[in-house]
């Protein structure tokens, strides 16, 4: 599986990100842990699926 930072970068590079998606991604990027909670992981996976990265 891709490293967390690489997964987020792939999403940040999408030009068609909606404002809400960008807001969620920005919040996830500010987390100072090296892991995501179950809810945070689900949100990231949802964004990846929505923007066809998964």
N, C-alpha and C positions, 0 to 999 in steps of 0.2 A: 504494500500500500504506500501511496505517496506520503511524503512528509507533510505535516500540517501546514507549514509555511508555503510550500509549493502548491498545495491545494487551494489556499486562499489567493495566492498570486494568479493562478489560472482564472479564478473568478474575477479578480480585480481587472484583468486584461479584457474581459468581455465588455464591449462598447454599449451593448443594449441593456445593461443592468438598470432595473427600475430603482427608484429612490428608496423604497423600503428594503429591497435586497441589498443595496449599497449600505444602508444604515445598519442592518444586521451584520453584514460582513465587517464593517468598521468596528462594531462593538466586539465581535469575536477576535479581531486582530489586536485589540487592546488587552486581552486577557494575558496576565503575566505568568500563567502556568504553562507547562509543556504538554498538557493534555486538555481534553475537553470533557465536560460532564456529558451524561447521556443526552440531555436536552440540547446542549450546544452542538453535539455531534449530529443529532437529528436535523437541526436547523441547517448545518453545513451540507449535509447529504441532500436535503430538500433543495437547496440552492444549486448544488451540482447537477441534480436531476433536471431541475427547471431549465437550466442553461446548457443542458446536454453535455455535461462533462463526465457523466457517469452512466 
